[in-house]
Amino acid sequence: MTPAINEAKRKKIHHVIHDYEHDTNAQSYGEEAVEKLGVSSDQVFKTLVVSLSGASSKLAVAVVPVSAHLNLKLMAKACGAKKTTMADPREVERATGYVLGGVSPLGQKKRLPTVVDKSAQQYTTMYVSAGRRGLEIELSPSDLQQITQGIFAPIVD
């Protein structure tokens, strides 16, 4: 069990775990998940961590479709920050407790502000990392938003 799965169970939300053999040579963790799960790259979401600048520098989580690119300006706007940049990988691992490629928006060591791209709302279920490479959790967008105490906003190009 990962902290992400444990949190989903603790919150008693309906979810399905999808485990697949991770290929260490995979170019993209998100694309690998899409291929191995056989679902649309619009329905599988990657978890990205950004650094916010402004009054107080801190980290935030962006949950975006594998098929899209995070728009840093839109993410800054959604977070009420002046600017965002991709966070340092060491900071990401320290704050979330997960390794890159397995960062889940659920069960992080430190709860970070979370923004889920609004496109997730068109799906009954979506897929996000369950806390390690080769492990995805399928859940409803509203359950993800509730657990993370996040918001929905347009954050992709």
Short mmCIF file of the C-alpha atoms (twelve columns), coordinates in Angstrom:
data_MODEL
# 
_entry.id   MODEL 
# 
loop_
_atom_site.group_PDB 
_atom_site.id 
_atom_site.type_symbol 
_atom_site.label_atom_id 
_atom_site.label_alt_id 
_atom_site.label_comp_id 
_atom_site.label_asym_id 
_atom_site.label_seq_id 
_atom_site.Cartn_x 
_atom_site.Cartn_y 
_atom_site.Cartn_z 
_atom_site.pdbx_PDB_model_num 
ATOM 1   C CA . MET A 1   0.000   0.000  0.000   1 
ATOM 2   C CA . THR A 2   1.103   3.540  -0.717  1 
ATOM 3   C CA . PRO A 3   0.126   6.652  1.259   1 
ATOM 4   C CA . ALA A 4   -2.138  7.617  -1.676  1 
ATOM 5   C CA . ILE A 5   -4.085  4.347  -1.532  1 
ATOM 6   C CA . ASN A 6   -4.232  4.493  2.260   1 
ATOM 7   C CA . GLU A 7   -5.701  8.002  2.108   1 
ATOM 8   C CA . ALA A 8   -8.350  6.942  -0.418  1 
ATOM 9   C CA . LYS A 9   -9.310  4.026  1.831   1 
ATOM 10  C CA . ARG A 10  -9.312  6.175  4.975   1 
ATOM 11  C CA . LYS A 11  -11.604 8.736  3.282   1 
ATOM 12  C CA . LYS A 12  -13.840 5.866  2.095   1 
ATOM 13  C CA . ILE A 13  -13.940 6.997  -1.514  1 
ATOM 14  C CA . HIS A 14  -14.663 4.628  -4.356  1 
ATOM 15  C CA . HIS A 15  -11.459 3.888  -6.283  1 
ATOM 16  C CA . VAL A 16  -9.850  1.217  -8.433  1 
ATOM 17  C CA . ILE A 17  -6.141  0.412  -8.383  1 
ATOM 18  C CA . HIS A 18  -4.389  -0.342 -11.673 1 
ATOM 19  C CA . ASP A 19  -0.974  -1.989 -11.425 1 
ATOM 20  C CA . TYR A 20  1.265   -2.536 -14.437 1 
ATOM 21  C CA . GLU A 21  4.861   -3.497 -15.086 1 
ATOM 22  C CA . HIS A 22  6.872   -0.274 -15.218 1 
ATOM 23  C CA . ASP A 23  9.454   -0.126 -17.997 1 
ATOM 24  C CA . THR A 24  12.580  1.630  -16.702 1 
ATOM 25  C CA . ASN A 25  13.348  2.702  -20.289 1 
ATOM 26  C CA . ALA A 26  10.025  4.515  -20.719 1 
ATOM 27  C CA . GLN A 27  10.499  8.038  -22.096 1 
ATOM 28  C CA . SER A 28  7.379   9.392  -20.359 1 
ATOM 29  C CA . TYR A 29  5.735   7.964  -17.240 1 
ATOM 30  C CA . GLY A 30  2.375   9.414  -18.260 1 
ATOM 31  C CA . GLU A 31  2.482   8.045  -21.799 1 
ATOM 32  C CA . GLU A 32  3.543   4.667  -20.423 1 
ATOM 33  C CA . ALA A 33  0.474   4.643  -18.143 1 
ATOM 34  C CA . VAL A 34  -1.784  5.558  -21.081 1 
ATOM 35  C CA . GLU A 35  -0.344  2.745  -23.184 1 
ATOM 36  C CA . LYS A 36  -0.384  0.089  -20.464 1 
ATOM 37  C CA . LEU A 37  -3.889  0.983  -19.218 1 
ATOM 38  C CA . GLY A 38  -5.340  1.344  -22.715 1 
ATOM 39  C CA . VAL A 39  -7.194  4.583  -21.930 1 
ATOM 40  C CA . SER A 40  -7.208  8.058  -23.442 1 
ATOM 41  C CA . SER A 41  -4.303  10.380 -22.685 1 
ATOM 42  C CA . ASP A 42  -6.970  12.982 -21.870 1 
ATOM 43  C CA . GLN A 43  -8.245  10.847 -18.985 1 
ATOM 44  C CA . VAL A 44  -4.862  9.974  -17.435 1 
ATOM 45  C CA . PHE A 45  -3.486  12.878 -15.420 1 
ATOM 46  C CA . LYS A 46  0.072   13.677 -14.391 1 
ATOM 47  C CA . THR A 47  0.981   15.328 -11.117 1 
ATOM 48  C CA . LEU A 48  3.359   18.265 -11.453 1 
ATOM 49  C CA . VAL A 49  4.743   20.356 -8.623  1 
ATOM 50  C CA . VAL A 50  5.464   24.032 -9.117  1 
ATOM 51  C CA . SER A 51  7.129   26.705 -7.066  1 
ATOM 52  C CA . LEU A 52  5.027   29.826 -6.505  1 
ATOM 53  C CA . SER A 53  6.607   33.233 -6.225  1 
ATOM 54  C CA . GLY A 54  5.070   36.313 -4.753  1 
ATOM 55  C CA . ALA A 55  4.323   37.257 -1.177  1 
ATOM 56  C CA . SER A 56  5.450   33.873 0.099   1 
ATOM 57  C CA . SER A 57  7.314   31.292 -1.942  1 
ATOM 58  C CA . LYS A 58  5.820   27.842 -1.629  1 
ATOM 59  C CA . LEU A 59  4.950   24.742 -3.622  1 
ATOM 60  C CA . ALA A 60  1.681   23.807 -5.303  1 
ATOM 61  C CA . VAL A 61  0.408   20.789 -7.231  1 
ATOM 62  C CA . ALA A 62  -0.947  20.857 -10.777 1 
ATOM 63  C CA . VAL A 63  -2.936  17.845 -11.981 1 
ATOM 64  C CA . VAL A 64  -3.071  17.930 -15.781 1 
ATOM 65  C CA . PRO A 65  -3.901  15.499 -18.601 1 
ATOM 66  C CA . VAL A 66  -0.970  13.533 -19.998 1 
ATOM 67  C CA . SER A 67  -2.018  14.864 -23.423 1 
ATOM 68  C CA . ALA A 68  -1.539  18.513 -22.387 1 
ATOM 69  C CA . HIS A 69  1.142   20.888 -21.183 1 
ATOM 70  C CA . LEU A 70  0.884   22.903 -17.993 1 
ATOM 71  C CA . ASN A 71  0.546   26.629 -18.651 1 
ATOM 72  C CA . LEU A 72  2.620   28.229 -15.890 1 
ATOM 73  C CA . LYS A 73  0.869   31.591 -16.253 1 
ATOM 74  C CA . LEU A 74  -2.574  30.017 -15.839 1 
ATOM 75  C CA . MET A 75  -1.294  28.021 -12.859 1 
ATOM 76  C CA . ALA A 76  0.039   31.210 -11.249 1 
ATOM 77  C CA . LYS A 77  -3.327  32.884 -11.794 1 
ATOM 78  C CA . ALA A 78  -5.206  29.915 -10.293 1 
ATOM 79  C CA . CYS A 79  -2.937  30.028 -7.229  1 
ATOM 80  C CA . GLY A 80  -3.005  33.802 -6.837  1 
ATOM 81  C CA . ALA A 81  0.748   33.996 -7.393  1 
ATOM 82  C CA . LYS A 82  2.767   36.396 -9.527  1 
ATOM 83  C CA . LYS A 83  4.735   33.627 -11.197 1 
ATOM 84  C CA . THR A 84  5.262   29.865 -11.154 1 
ATOM 85  C CA . THR A 85  8.199   27.725 -12.179 1 
ATOM 86  C CA . MET A 86  8.685   23.986 -12.097 1 
ATOM 87  C CA . ALA A 87  9.844   22.973 -8.614  1 
ATOM 88  C CA . ASP A 88  13.270  21.531 -7.920  1 
ATOM 89  C CA . PRO A 89  13.042  17.704 -7.993  1 
ATOM 90  C CA . ARG A 90  14.649  17.393 -4.546  1 
ATOM 91  C CA . GLU A 91  12.068  19.790 -3.093  1 
ATOM 92  C CA . VAL A 92  9.287   17.799 -4.747  1 
ATOM 93  C CA . GLU A 93  10.472  14.518 -3.235  1 
ATOM 94  C CA . ARG A 94  11.017  16.091 0.187   1 
ATOM 95  C CA . ALA A 95  7.580   17.768 0.303   1 
ATOM 96  C CA . THR A 96  5.528   14.930 -1.199  1 
ATOM 97  C CA . GLY A 97  7.395   11.846 -0.028  1 
ATOM 98  C CA . TYR A 98  7.237   10.442 -3.555  1 
ATOM 99  C CA . VAL A 99  9.866   9.943  -6.265  1 
ATOM 100 C CA . LEU A 100 9.444   11.681 -9.611  1 
ATOM 101 C CA . GLY A 101 7.288   9.642  -11.946 1 
ATOM 102 C CA . GLY A 102 5.327   8.369  -8.962  1 
ATOM 103 C CA . VAL A 103 4.153   11.632 -7.391  1 
ATOM 104 C CA . SER A 104 0.507   11.327 -6.421  1 
ATOM 105 C CA . PRO A 105 -1.794  14.214 -5.578  1 
ATOM 106 C CA . LEU A 106 -3.009  12.010 -2.696  1 
ATOM 107 C CA . GLY A 107 -1.224  11.069 0.528   1 
ATOM 108 C CA . GLN A 108 1.568   13.598 0.321   1 
ATOM 109 C CA . LYS A 109 3.771   14.172 3.375   1 
ATOM 110 C CA . LYS A 110 2.851   17.835 3.344   1 
ATOM 111 C CA . ARG A 111 -0.532  18.859 1.921   1 
ATOM 112 C CA . LEU A 112 0.153   21.280 -0.900  1 
ATOM 113 C CA . PRO A 113 -2.366  23.588 -2.587  1 
ATOM 114 C CA . THR A 114 -3.761  21.613 -5.517  1 
ATOM 115 C CA . VAL A 115 -5.231  22.722 -8.837  1 
ATOM 116 C CA . VAL A 116 -6.867  20.128 -11.082 1 
ATOM 117 C CA . ASP A 117 -7.330  21.082 -14.714 1 
ATOM 118 C CA . LYS A 118 -11.009 21.726 -15.359 1 
ATOM 119 C CA . SER A 119 -11.014 19.187 -18.215 1 
ATOM 120 C CA . ALA A 120 -11.154 16.448 -15.555 1 
ATOM 121 C CA . GLN A 121 -14.749 17.412 -14.791 1 
ATOM 122 C CA . GLN A 122 -15.960 15.947 -18.091 1 
ATOM 123 C CA . TYR A 123 -15.073 12.413 -16.948 1 
ATOM 124 C CA . THR A 124 -16.855 10.070 -14.583 1 
ATOM 125 C CA . THR A 125 -13.448 8.789  -13.501 1 
ATOM 126 C CA . MET A 126 -9.868  9.872  -14.024 1 
ATOM 127 C CA . TYR A 127 -6.501  8.214  -13.435 1 
ATOM 128 C CA . VAL A 128 -3.673  9.655  -11.327 1 
ATOM 129 C CA . SER A 129 -0.528  8.158  -9.876  1 
ATOM 130 C CA . ALA A 130 -1.138  6.011  -6.819  1 
ATOM 131 C CA . GLY A 131 2.293   6.792  -5.413  1 
ATOM 132 C CA . ARG A 132 4.789   4.773  -7.382  1 
ATOM 133 C CA . ARG A 133 5.768   4.183  -10.972 1 
ATOM 134 C CA . GLY A 134 3.526   1.525  -12.505 1 
ATOM 135 C CA . LEU A 135 0.608   2.131  -10.132 1 
ATOM 136 C CA . GLU A 136 -2.433  4.273  -10.929 1 
ATOM 137 C CA . ILE A 137 -5.575  5.016  -8.959  1 
ATOM 138 C CA . GLU A 138 -8.875  5.576  -10.762 1 
ATOM 139 C CA . LEU A 139 -11.345 7.828  -8.970  1 
ATOM 140 C CA . SER A 140 -13.908 10.505 -9.667  1 
ATOM 141 C CA . PRO A 141 -12.668 14.052 -10.239 1 
ATOM 142 C CA . SER A 142 -14.938 15.329 -7.464  1 
ATOM 143 C CA . ASP A 143 -13.466 12.820 -4.998  1 
ATOM 144 C CA . LEU A 144 -9.948  13.910 -5.960  1 
ATOM 145 C CA . GLN A 145 -10.908 17.549 -5.500  1 
ATOM 146 C CA . GLN A 146 -12.496 16.806 -2.129  1 
ATOM 147 C CA . ILE A 147 -9.568  14.778 -0.753  1 
ATOM 148 C CA . THR A 148 -6.929  17.268 -1.881  1 
ATOM 149 C CA . GLN A 149 -9.082  20.260 -0.934  1 
ATOM 150 C CA . GLY A 150 -8.148  21.505 -4.380  1 
ATOM 151 C CA . ILE A 151 -9.827  23.598 -6.999  1 
ATOM 152 C CA . PHE A 152 -10.707 23.093 -10.668 1 
ATOM 153 C CA . ALA A 153 -9.294  25.689 -13.049 1 
ATOM 154 C CA . PRO A 154 -8.074  25.945 -16.648 1 
ATOM 155 C CA . ILE A 155 -4.305  25.382 -16.336 1 
ATOM 156 C CA . VAL A 156 -3.248  23.799 -19.650 1 
ATOM 157 C CA . ASP A 157 -2.439  25.098 -23.142 1 
# 
